[in-house]
Amino acid sequence: MSERAERYLAEIGIAVYKRRGFVAEAASVRAEPAEPGPIERVAAEPQPSVTTPEAWERLAAEVRACTLCGLHKTRTQTVFGVGRRDAELLVIGEAPGADEDRQGEPFVGRAGQLLNAMLRAIGLPRSEVYIANILKCRPPGNRDPQPEEASHCTPYLSRQIALVNPRAILAVGRISAQWLLQTDSPIGRLRGRVFRYGESGTPLVVTYHPAYLLRSPLQKATAWTDLCMVKELLQKRA
Ligand code: SF4
């Protein structure tokens, strides 16, 4: 493991112990990529792949003006997405929280900082990925999104996926994973495997939400194996 990766792991809160010239990891930490499990194909609506700046601007304007579900009444602003429009990795979360609603950007605040550190640990600064949520408006009180809200909002995300055309998708948190994979399986059963999303068969990996990791730091080591799986997918030739 490189010194840089070790430094970032320490930042995340994962201890790595060095002994006698080799790296011995903490018992519960598996810092090497996990063996990808069975690959499962997930259906999604076919989307046109028009990647012009005009297509992005048109989509962003539609989201800004959207009143398709009741969440438009309580939002401060929509949270469209952020990052590199031709990113290799697309990170998909659940919905904006209070900080995101205020700042208009997904994954800010403490959970966002942890996500950034996790991405840096696999060599991907935040600026190199694209980050979006399933919902573009904050559910009041940070409640779970309702199915009809997600149904109304998902076409925007589908268009973002088609525009970015990533080589891999990281679904962050239970709600995101269950919605994208159209399953009610617990997240513990969804992570540690590679799914194929949509017509393009984009590899999709599930991991825990950083807000959960802040509450359950022992799971950080598990999340690290998910991130290593993503890194391995990106390193493979397309
Ligand atoms: S959550 Fe999505 S569908 Fe609902 S108002 Fe916001 S942008 Fe529109």
Residues whose N, C-alpha, C, O or C-beta is under 5 A from the ligand:
A	BS01	SF4	V63 C66 T67 L68 C69 L71 H72 L135 K136 C137 E149 H152 C153
